[in-house]
Amino acid sequence: MGLIAFPKLGVKYSDKYFTEETIAWLLRAPKPKVSLKGLPPAAEARVAYTPESALAAAWAELAADPQFQRAIKKKGYSKDQAQADFAKAIAKPLPRTADRALGASLKIDYQTRVDDGRYVHLLNGRPILAIPTGVKAAATVSANTDVILYGCFIVIDVLSVVAAAASIKVVVRKEKLAKFLQKPLVGFFRKLTNPTAVGQLNRLTKAGKKIDVILKILGMLRGSVNLKTVVETFLKSLSWVDKAIAVLQLIGSILLLIGSAGASFAAKVVQLAGAIAFLIADIGGLISALAKK
C-alpha cells in the first residue's frame, strides 16, 4: 500500500484511511491529559421513550431535511407505515448467525509500533501512517492518532450493534468508514478526552456493564455531534432512498435505547455479545492510547 508524503515533515499516510486535514490536525493537536480513575457516574437525565415516541421524535428531527422528504415521497412512505415497520423491526428475533456475522465484520487488526526510527501504524498488517521519531512531539502525534482511530472504531462498533438489533441491513466496512467519520466526530473526540467521561467509561467497561457502556457512548454522541450526519455517514453504503429510511430507523433505535422505556430493546442488543466484545477491545485500545506518556 503506497503512502502519501505530508508536506515537509516526513510524515507519510494512506489517503484511504486519513484525510490531509486529519493529518494536519494531528500534527498540531496537544496531548490530552486524562485521568483513568474510575469516577462515579454523573446523573444523566433520560427521556422515557416508547417505540412509538422514539420513532416520532426521529421523524421530527428529520422533517426539515430535504433529502428525507424526497425519499419518503419517492417511496410513498408515511409516518404510520414507518411506525409499523419500526415496531416490527425491533421486535423481530435476531437470526442465529447475526452475532457471528457482525463480529466478523467488526474484526480488524490495528497496531502501532516503533520501527526504523518511525512510529508506524498498521491496519490488517499494512502501514497506514508513518511518523518519524524526529517530528516534534512524535509520540504525542502517534497517541492522538490512536485516539482518533479507536474513537471511530468505537462509534462504528456501537452503531453496528444497534443497527443489527433494529434489523437494519447495512454492510459495515469498519476500516474504510473511519476516514469518513473523522470530521463528523470531532466533538466526540473532545468528549473522549474528558477526564470524567473516560474515567466513567473505563469503570463501566471493567465492571462488565455492556449495555451501560453502549448507553454512555450513545449519550456522548448525542451531546457532542450532529447525530444525523454521523448516522448518515455510517449508512453511506446504502442507496439514497434506503439510507433515508434507515437513518430514521437507526436514530429512532438510538433514542429508544437511551430512553428508560427501551428495556426490551436493550435486552435484544446484549444478545450480540460477540460483536460487543470488539467494542470492549476497542475501548481498551483507546484507554491505552490515552495513558501513553
Helices and strands as residue ranges (DSSP letters): E 4-5, E 12-13, H 20-28, H 51-62, H 66-75, H 79-91, H 98-106, E 110-114, E 118-123, E 126-132, H 138-165, H 174-181, H 186-192, H 195-206, H 210-222, H 227-234, H 240-258, H 263-269, H 273-291
